[in-house]
Amino acid sequence: MSKKPFFYWEGDTLVLNVLGTPNAKRDAIGKPKGHQLCISVTAVPRAGRATDHMVRFLAEEFEVAVSDIQVVFGRMNVNKQLRIKAPKRLPSVIGQQDLAL
């Protein structure tokens, strides 16, 4: 049985499936859960603010501009898909997963 990965590459773009947790104590990239990566943010889930905050947080983590991250779907939902154009840095959880594939 093959495990469905929580991310894949389309050229230099990283496509990331996310399970978001708003109202967390701190912004953090967690561990994969099924075919999604858990990401917690401190922002409240109101009118897409938590997703906007997550995009700003991830832009710093991946060392890209905010405009290089596209929310494909899930702006108003905990289940999201993000496209990150040419990330300059990968969080360790993706680096480890990359080696395992």
N, CA, C and O atoms as a MOPAC input file, in Angstrom:
PM7 MOZYME 1SCF
protein

 N      0.84700 1    -1.18400 1     0.00000 1
 C      0.00000 1     0.00000 1     0.00000 1
 C      0.88800 1     1.24100 1     0.00000 1
 O      1.70800 1     1.41600 1     0.90100 1
 N      0.73200 1     2.09500 1    -0.99500 1
 C      1.56500 1     3.29600 1    -1.04800 1
 C      0.90100 1     4.41700 1    -0.25200 1
 O     -0.31400 1     4.61000 1    -0.29800 1
 N      1.72600 1     5.13200 1     0.46300 1
 C      1.24100 1     6.24800 1     1.27400 1
 C      1.20400 1     7.49500 1     0.40300 1
 O      2.18900 1     7.82500 1    -0.25700 1
 N      0.07200 1     8.18800 1     0.40000 1
 C     -0.06300 1     9.40300 1    -0.39500 1
 C      0.71600 1    10.52300 1     0.29600 1
 O      0.46500 1    10.81600 1     1.46500 1
 N      1.65600 1    11.15100 1    -0.41000 1
 C      2.45800 1    12.19800 1     0.23000 1
 C      1.65300 1    13.47700 1     0.45700 1
 O      0.65100 1    13.72300 1    -0.21500 1
 N      2.10700 1    14.28600 1     1.41600 1
 C      1.42300 1    15.54200 1     1.71500 1
 C      1.94500 1    16.67800 1     0.83400 1
 O      1.44800 1    17.80200 1     0.90600 1
 N      2.94600 1    16.38300 1     0.00600 1
 C      3.45100 1    17.39800 1    -0.91600 1
 C      3.98500 1    16.71900 1    -2.17100 1
 O      4.29400 1    15.52700 1    -2.17200 1
 N      4.08600 1    17.50000 1    -3.22900 1
 C      4.74000 1    17.04200 1    -4.44900 1
 C      5.25000 1    18.26200 1    -5.20200 1
 O      4.86900 1    19.39300 1    -4.90200 1
 N      6.10200 1    18.02600 1    -6.16800 1
 C      6.70700 1    19.10400 1    -6.95200 1
 C      6.09200 1    19.16000 1    -8.33500 1
 O      5.85500 1    18.12600 1    -8.96000 1
 N      5.83600 1    20.35900 1    -8.80700 1
 C      5.47800 1    20.61700 1   -10.20100 1
 C      6.53400 1    21.58500 1   -10.71500 1
 O      6.39000 1    22.80000 1   -10.57800 1
 N      7.59600 1    21.04800 1   -11.30700 1
 C      8.73200 1    21.87700 1   -11.69400 1
 C      9.39200 1    22.42500 1   -10.44200 1
 O      9.78700 1    21.65800 1    -9.56300 1
 N      9.52000 1    23.76300 1   -10.34800 1
 C     10.12900 1    24.35900 1    -9.15700 1
 C      9.08400 1    24.80400 1    -8.13300 1
 O      9.41000 1    25.49700 1    -7.17000 1
 N      7.82200 1    24.40200 1    -8.34400 1
 C      6.74000 1    24.77800 1    -7.42500 1
 C      6.39500 1    23.61200 1    -6.50400 1
 O      6.13800 1    22.49700 1    -6.95900 1
 N      6.39400 1    23.89000 1    -5.20300 1
 C      6.03600 1    22.90000 1    -4.19000 1
 C      4.53100 1    22.99000 1    -3.96000 1
 O      4.01700 1    24.05700 1    -3.62500 1
 N      3.82200 1    21.87800 1    -4.13700 1
 C      2.38600 1    21.82300 1    -3.87700 1
 C      2.22100 1    21.11600 1    -2.53400 1
 O      2.65600 1    19.97700 1    -2.36400 1
 N      1.59400 1    21.79600 1    -1.59200 1
 C      1.53400 1    21.34800 1    -0.20600 1
 C      0.08600 1    21.20600 1     0.24700 1
 O     -0.68900 1    22.15800 1     0.15800 1
 N     -0.28300 1    20.02200 1     0.73400 1
 C     -1.60700 1    19.79800 1     1.32000 1
 C     -1.50100 1    20.05700 1     2.81300 1
 O     -0.65000 1    19.48200 1     3.49100 1
 N     -2.37100 1    20.92600 1     3.32600 1
 C     -2.25200 1    21.42400 1     4.70100 1
 C     -3.52200 1    21.15400 1     5.50100 1
 O     -4.63700 1    21.28000 1     4.99700 1
 N     -3.31800 1    20.77800 1     6.76900 1
 C     -4.39200 1    20.75300 1     7.75900 1
 C     -4.07100 1    21.89700 1     8.71400 1
 O     -3.15500 1    21.78900 1     9.52900 1
 N     -4.81300 1    22.97700 1     8.61700 1
 C     -4.53500 1    24.16800 1     9.41600 1
 C     -5.21000 1    24.12500 1    10.76900 1
 O     -6.31300 1    23.59500 1    10.91000 1
 N     -4.53700 1    24.69000 1    11.77300 1
 C     -5.10800 1    24.83500 1    13.10700 1
 C     -5.01400 1    26.30100 1    13.50000 1
 O     -3.92500 1    26.78600 1    13.80800 1
 N     -6.14500 1    27.02100 1    13.49400 1
 C     -6.11900 1    28.42300 1    13.92900 1
 C     -6.16100 1    28.52500 1    15.45000 1
 O     -6.35800 1    27.52200 1    16.13600 1
 N     -5.97800 1    29.72500 1    15.97300 1
 C     -6.07400 1    29.99000 1    17.41500 1
 C     -5.07500 1    29.18400 1    18.24200 1
 O     -5.34900 1    28.86300 1    19.39800 1
 N     -3.93100 1    28.85500 1    17.66600 1
 C     -2.92100 1    28.07100 1    18.38300 1
 C     -2.10200 1    28.98200 1    19.30000 1
 O     -2.17900 1    30.20700 1    19.19900 1
 N     -1.32500 1    28.37800 1    20.18800 1
 C     -0.47900 1    29.16300 1    21.09200 1
 C      0.68000 1    29.81700 1    20.35200 1
 O      1.15900 1    30.88300 1    20.73800 1
 N      1.13200 1    29.14700 1    19.26200 1
 C      2.23700 1    29.72200 1    18.48700 1
 C      2.13100 1    29.25800 1    17.03900 1
 O      1.47500 1    28.26000 1    16.73800 1
 N      2.78300 1    29.99200 1    16.15400 1
 C      2.85200 1    29.57900 1    14.75700 1
 C      3.87000 1    28.45100 1    14.65700 1
 O      4.99100 1    28.58400 1    15.14800 1
 N      3.49300 1    27.34300 1    14.02800 1
 C      4.40800 1    26.20000 1    13.95600 1
 C      4.03000 1    25.27400 1    12.81400 1
 O      2.86100 1    25.12300 1    12.46000 1
 N      5.06500 1    24.65700 1    12.24600 1
 C      4.86900 1    23.58500 1    11.27600 1
 C      5.00700 1    22.28400 1    12.04900 1
 O      6.03900 1    22.02100 1    12.66600 1
 N      3.95900 1    21.47700 1    12.01100 1
 C      3.95600 1    20.23100 1    12.76800 1
 C      4.36800 1    19.04600 1    11.92400 1
 O      5.18000 1    19.16200 1    11.00700 1
 N      3.79000 1    17.90200 1    12.25300 1
 C      4.11000 1    16.66300 1    11.54900 1
 C      3.01700 1    16.34400 1    10.53600 1
 O      1.90200 1    16.85500 1    10.63700 1
 N      3.33700 1    15.50700 1     9.56900 1
 C      2.30200 1    15.07200 1     8.62400 1
 C      1.23800 1    14.24300 1     9.34400 1
 O      1.53800 1    13.47600 1    10.25900 1
 N      0.00000 1    14.41500 1     8.91200 1
 C     -1.10800 1    13.61800 1     9.43100 1
 C     -1.86600 1    13.12200 1     8.20900 1
 O     -2.58400 1    13.88800 1     7.56500 1
 N     -1.70900 1    11.85200 1     7.89100 1
 C     -2.28400 1    11.33000 1     6.66600 1
 C     -1.59400 1    11.96200 1     5.47600 1
 O     -0.36500 1    11.95300 1     5.39500 1
 N     -2.36600 1    12.51000 1     4.55400 1
 C     -1.78400 1    13.15400 1     3.37500 1
 C     -1.75900 1    14.67600 1     3.49800 1
 O     -1.77900 1    15.38900 1     2.49400 1
 N     -1.71300 1    15.17700 1     4.76500 1
 C     -1.65900 1    16.61200 1     5.00700 1
 C     -0.56200 1    16.92900 1     6.01500 1
 O     -0.22300 1    16.10500 1     6.86400 1
 N     -0.01200 1    18.13700 1     5.90700 1
 C      0.96100 1    18.63500 1     6.87100 1
 C      0.22000 1    19.54600 1     7.84700 1
 O     -0.48400 1    20.46400 1     7.42600 1
 N      0.37300 1    19.29800 1     9.14200 1
 C     -0.29000 1    20.11900 1    10.16100 1
 C      0.48600 1    21.42600 1    10.34600 1
 O      1.69200 1    21.41700 1    10.59000 1
 N     -0.22600 1    22.54100 1    10.22500 1
 C      0.37000 1    23.85700 1    10.44100 1
 C     -0.54700 1    24.64200 1    11.36200 1
 O     -1.73300 1    24.81000 1    11.08200 1
 N      0.02000 1    25.12500 1    12.47400 1
 C     -0.73800 1    25.89100 1    13.46000 1
 C     -0.39800 1    27.36700 1    13.34600 1
 O      0.75300 1    27.73600 1    13.11400 1
 N     -1.40800 1    28.20300 1    13.51200 1
 C     -1.19600 1    29.65600 1    13.51900 1
 C     -1.97400 1    30.28600 1    14.66700 1
 O     -2.98100 1    29.74600 1    15.12600 1
 N     -1.49300 1    31.42400 1    15.11700 1
 C     -2.11000 1    32.11100 1    16.25600 1
 C     -3.34300 1    32.91700 1    15.86700 1
 O     -4.11800 1    33.30700 1    16.74000 1
 N     -3.54100 1    33.17300 1    14.59400 1
 C     -4.63900 1    34.02800 1    14.13400 1
 C     -6.00300 1    33.34500 1    14.33100 1
 O     -6.11000 1    32.11900 1    14.36400 1
 N     -7.03000 1    34.18100 1    14.45900 1
 C     -8.39500 1    33.67600 1    14.60700 1
 C     -8.97500 1    33.32600 1    13.23100 1
 O     -8.65300 1    33.97900 1    12.23800 1
 N     -9.82100 1    32.30700 1    13.17100 1
 C    -10.40000 1    31.89100 1    11.88300 1
 C    -11.60000 1    32.74800 1    11.50100 1
 O    -12.74100 1    32.29600 1    11.58600 1
 N    -11.34600 1    33.97200 1    11.08500 1
 C    -12.43300 1    34.88000 1    10.74300 1
 C    -12.13600 1    35.53800 1     9.40300 1
 O    -11.11800 1    36.21600 1     9.25900 1
 N    -13.00100 1    35.34900 1     8.43200 1
 C    -12.90800 1    35.98800 1     7.11700 1
 C    -11.56700 1    35.71200 1     6.42400 1
 O    -11.03500 1    36.57800 1     5.73000 1
 N    -11.02800 1    34.50900 1     6.61300 1
 C     -9.79000 1    34.13400 1     5.94400 1
 C     -8.52700 1    34.69800 1     6.58700 1
 O     -7.43700 1    34.56500 1     6.02900 1
 N     -8.66100 1    35.32900 1     7.76100 1
 C     -7.49300 1    35.94800 1     8.40600 1
 C     -6.45000 1    34.91400 1     8.81100 1
 O     -5.25100 1    35.16700 1     8.69400 1
 N     -6.89300 1    33.75200 1     9.28800 1
 C     -5.93900 1    32.71700 1     9.70400 1
 C     -5.14800 1    32.21100 1     8.49400 1
 O     -3.94900 1    31.95900 1     8.60500 1
 N     -5.80200 1    32.06300 1     7.35400 1
 C     -5.10600 1    31.62600 1     6.14100 1
 C     -4.10900 1    32.68800 1     5.69700 1
 O     -2.98000 1    32.36300 1     5.33000 1
 N     -4.51300 1    33.95000 1     5.72600 1
 C     -3.59700 1    35.03400 1     5.35800 1
 C     -2.37400 1    35.04100 1     6.27700 1
 O     -1.24500 1    35.22900 1     5.82300 1
 N     -2.61200 1    34.83500 1     7.56900 1
 C     -1.52000 1    34.79100 1     8.54600 1
 C     -0.61200 1    33.59200 1     8.24800 1
 O      0.61200 1    33.70900 1     8.31000 1
 N     -1.21200 1    32.44200 1     7.92400 1
 C     -0.44800 1    31.23500 1     7.60200 1
 C      0.45100 1    31.48200 1     6.38500 1
 O      1.61100 1    31.06800 1     6.37400 1
 N     -0.07700 1    32.14700 1     5.37800 1
 C      0.71100 1    32.43200 1     4.17400 1
 C      1.91100 1    33.32000 1     4.52500 1
 O      3.01800 1    33.07600 1     4.04600 1
 N      1.70100 1    34.33600 1     5.34900 1
 C      2.81700 1    35.20500 1     5.76400 1
 C      3.86100 1    34.41600 1     6.56500 1
 O      5.06300 1    34.58500 1     6.35900 1
 N      3.39600 1    33.55800 1     7.47400 1
 C      4.28800 1    32.71200 1     8.27700 1
 C      5.08800 1    31.77300 1     7.37500 1
 O      6.30100 1    31.64100 1     7.53600 1
 N      4.41600 1    31.12400 1     6.43500 1
 C      5.10000 1    30.17600 1     5.55200 1
 C      6.05900 1    30.87800 1     4.59300 1
 O      7.08400 1    30.30800 1     4.21900 1
 N      5.74200 1    32.09100 1     4.19700 1
 C      6.65400 1    32.85400 1     3.33300 1
 C      8.00700 1    33.01600 1     4.02500 1
 O      9.05200 1    32.87900 1     3.38900 1
 N      7.98800 1    33.30600 1     5.32200 1
 C      9.24300 1    33.41100 1     6.08400 1
 C      9.93200 1    32.05300 1     6.18500 1
 O     11.14400 1    31.95200 1     5.99500 1
 N      9.15800 1    31.01000 1     6.48600 1
 C      9.73200 1    29.66700 1     6.66200 1
 C     10.37800 1    29.13600 1     5.37900 1
 O     11.42100 1    28.48300 1     5.43200 1
 N      9.76600 1    29.41200 1     4.23700 1
 C     10.27200 1    28.90900 1     2.95700 1
 C     11.15800 1    29.93000 1     2.24100 1
 O     11.67100 1    29.66400 1     1.15400 1
 N     11.33400 1    31.11200 1     2.86500 1
 C     12.14300 1    32.20000 1     2.31500 1
 C     11.69400 1    32.59600 1     0.90800 1
 O     12.48800 1    32.64300 1    -0.03200 1
 N     10.39400 1    32.87800 1     0.79700 1
 C      9.81700 1    33.36100 1    -0.45900 1
 C      8.97500 1    34.60300 1    -0.15900 1
 O      8.67100 1    34.89200 1     0.99800 1
 N      8.60800 1    35.32100 1    -1.19900 1
 C      7.70100 1    36.46200 1    -1.04000 1
 C      6.28600 1    35.93300 1    -0.80100 1
 O      5.93800 1    34.84900 1    -1.27100 1
 N      5.48100 1    36.68700 1    -0.07900 1
 C      4.08700 1    36.30600 1     0.16200 1
 C      3.37900 1    36.05300 1    -1.16800 1
 O      2.54800 1    35.15100 1    -1.27200 1
 N      3.70800 1    36.85100 1    -2.18200 1
 C      3.07200 1    36.70400 1    -3.49800 1
 C      3.46100 1    35.40400 1    -4.20900 1
 O      2.82800 1    35.03000 1    -5.19600 1
 N      4.49800 1    34.71300 1    -3.71600 1
 C      4.91600 1    33.42900 1    -4.30300 1
 C      4.13000 1    32.25200 1    -3.74700 1
 O      4.35000 1    31.11400 1    -4.16200 1
 N      3.22300 1    32.50500 1    -2.81700 1
 C      2.38700 1    31.43400 1    -2.24000 1
 C      0.94800 1    31.65500 1    -2.69000 1
 O      0.35800 1    32.70900 1    -2.45400 1
 N      0.40500 1    30.64100 1    -3.33800 1
 C     -0.98200 1    30.70200 1    -3.82900 1
 C     -1.82400 1    29.69900 1    -3.04100 1
 O     -1.42900 1    28.54300 1    -2.88400 1
 N     -2.97600 1    30.13600 1    -2.54900 1
 C     -3.92800 1    29.23500 1    -1.90800 1
 C     -4.81400 1    28.68100 1    -3.01700 1
 O     -5.65800 1    29.39100 1    -3.56400 1
 N     -4.61400 1    27.40600 1    -3.34200 1
 C     -5.37500 1    26.77100 1    -4.42600 1
 C     -6.82000 1    26.59300 1    -3.98300 1
 O     -7.74700 1    26.98100 1    -4.69400 1
 N     -7.00600 1    26.00400 1    -2.80500 1
 C     -8.34700 1    25.89500 1    -2.22000 1
 C     -8.22500 1    25.87300 1    -0.70400 1
 O     -7.14900 1    25.60400 1    -0.17000 1
 N     -9.32300 1    26.15600 1    -0.00900 1
 C     -9.36700 1    26.06800 1     1.44400 1
 C     -9.10800 1    27.36500 1     2.18000 1
 O     -8.74600 1    27.33800 1     3.35600 1
 N     -9.28100 1    28.50100 1     1.52200 1
 C     -9.03100 1    29.77600 1     2.20700 1
 C     -9.89900 1    29.91900 1     3.45500 1
 O     -9.46200 1    30.49700 1     4.45100 1
 N    -11.11600 1    29.40100 1     3.40700 1
 C    -12.03200 1    29.50300 1     4.55300 1
 C    -12.23900 1    28.13900 1     5.22100 1
 O    -13.28200 1    27.89800 1     5.82700 1
 N    -11.24500 1    27.24800 1     5.11100 1
 C    -11.39300 1    25.88600 1     5.61500 1
 C    -10.06200 1    25.43600 1     6.21200 1
 O     -9.01400 1    25.97400 1     5.85600 1
 N    -10.09300 1    24.45100 1     7.12000 1
 C     -8.84100 1    23.94200 1     7.69700 1
 C     -8.07600 1    23.08300 1     6.68900 1
 O     -6.85900 1    22.93900 1     6.80100 1
 N     -8.78000 1    22.50900 1     5.70100 1
 C     -8.14000 1    21.70500 1     4.66200 1
 C     -7.78000 1    22.62100 1     3.50000 1
 O     -8.65000 1    23.22900 1     2.87800 1
 N     -6.47800 1    22.70800 1     3.21700 1
 C     -6.00000 1    23.65400 1     2.20300 1
 C     -4.99200 1    22.98900 1     1.27800 1
 O     -4.38300 1    21.97100 1     1.60600 1
 N     -4.84200 1    23.60100 1     0.11600 1
 C     -3.72000 1    23.25300 1    -0.74200 1
 C     -3.02900 1    24.55200 1    -1.12200 1
 O     -3.66900 1    25.51400 1    -1.54800 1
 N     -1.71200 1    24.56400 1    -0.96000 1
 C     -0.91600 1    25.74300 1    -1.25600 1
 C      0.11000 1    25.40600 1    -2.33400 1
 O      0.61600 1    24.28600 1    -2.39800 1
 N      0.40700 1    26.38500 1    -3.17200 1
 C      1.47300 1    26.26800 1    -4.17200 1
 C      2.53800 1    27.30100 1    -3.80200 1
 O      2.26000 1    28.49900 1    -3.73900 1
 N      3.75900 1    26.82300 1    -3.56000 1
 C      4.85400 1    27.69400 1    -3.14700 1
 C      5.89800 1    27.69800 1    -4.26700 1
 O      6.54600 1    26.68800 1    -4.54200 1
 N      6.03900 1    28.85200 1    -4.89600 1
 C      6.93300 1    28.96100 1    -6.05500 1
 C      8.39100 1    29.07400 1    -5.61300 1
 O      8.75400 1    29.96900 1    -4.85000 1
 N      9.21400 1    28.15500 1    -6.10300 1
 C     10.67400 1    28.15700 1    -5.89600 1
 C     11.10100 1    28.44000 1    -4.45900 1
 O     11.78700 1    29.43100 1    -4.21000 1
 N     10.70500 1    27.58100 1    -3.49900 1
 C     11.12400 1    27.82200 1    -2.10800 1
 C     12.64500 1    27.76000 1    -1.98300 1
 O     13.29200 1    26.88700 1    -2.56100 1
 N     13.20300 1    28.69500 1    -1.22200 1
 C     14.65600 1    28.74600 1    -1.02400 1
 C     15.09200 1    27.87900 1     0.14800 1
 O     16.26200 1    27.51200 1     0.25400 1
 N     14.14800 1    27.55200 1     1.03200 1
 C     14.46100 1    26.71800 1     2.19400 1
 C     13.28800 1    25.77900 1     2.41800 1
 O     12.13300 1    26.16200 1     2.23000 1
 N     13.58400 1    24.54300 1     2.82300 1
 C     12.54000 1    23.56900 1     3.13300 1
 C     12.58300 1    23.24700 1     4.61700 1
 O     13.66000 1    22.97900 1     5.15000 1
 N     11.44300 1    23.26600 1     5.30300 1
 C     11.40800 1    22.82700 1     6.70200 1
 C     11.87700 1    21.37200 1     6.78600 1
 O     11.72700 1    20.60700 1     5.83400 1
 N     12.43600 1    21.00600 1     7.91800 1
 C     13.02600 1    19.67000 1     8.06400 1
 C     12.02800 1    18.54700 1     7.78500 1
 O     12.41800 1    17.50000 1     7.26900 1
 N     10.75700 1    18.74100 1     8.11400 1
 C      9.77400 1    17.68100 1     7.89500 1
 C      9.63600 1    17.36000 1     6.40500 1
 O      9.37400 1    16.21200 1     6.04600 1
 N      9.80600 1    18.34400 1     5.54900 1
 C      9.74100 1    18.09800 1     4.10000 1
 C     11.05400 1    17.50700 1     3.61900 1
 O     11.06200 1    16.61300 1     2.77300 1
 N     12.15500 1    17.99900 1     4.14800 1
 C     13.46100 1    17.44000 1     3.79900 1
 C     13.54700 1    15.96800 1     4.14100 1
 O     14.06300 1    15.18000 1     3.34800 1
 N     13.04700 1    15.57700 1     5.31700 1
 C     13.06400 1    14.17900 1     5.75000 1
 C     12.15100 1    13.34400 1     4.86500 1
 O     12.52200 1    12.24300 1     4.45900 1
 N     10.97500 1    13.84800 1     4.56400 1
 C     10.01600 1    13.13600 1     3.73900 1
 C     10.57800 1    12.96300 1     2.33300 1
 O     10.41800 1    11.90700 1     1.72000 1
 N     11.23200 1    13.99700 1     1.82800 1
 C     11.80900 1    13.97200 1     0.49100 1
 C     12.79800 1    12.80600 1     0.36300 1
 O     12.82700 1    12.11700 1    -0.65700 1
 N     13.59200 1    12.59900 1     1.39200 1
 C     14.58100 1    11.52600 1     1.38200 1
 C     13.91200 1    10.16000 1     1.42700 1
 O     14.44400 1     9.19000 1     0.88700 1
 N     12.74900 1    10.07700 1     2.06900 1
 C     12.05500 1     8.79800 1     2.22500 1
 C     11.32900 1     8.36600 1     0.95500 1
 O     11.00700 1     7.18700 1     0.80400 1
 N     11.06700 1     9.29100 1     0.04500 1
 C     10.28900 1     8.94000 1    -1.15100 1
 C     11.13100 1     8.25600 1    -2.19700 1
 O     10.62400 1     7.89800 1    -3.26000 1

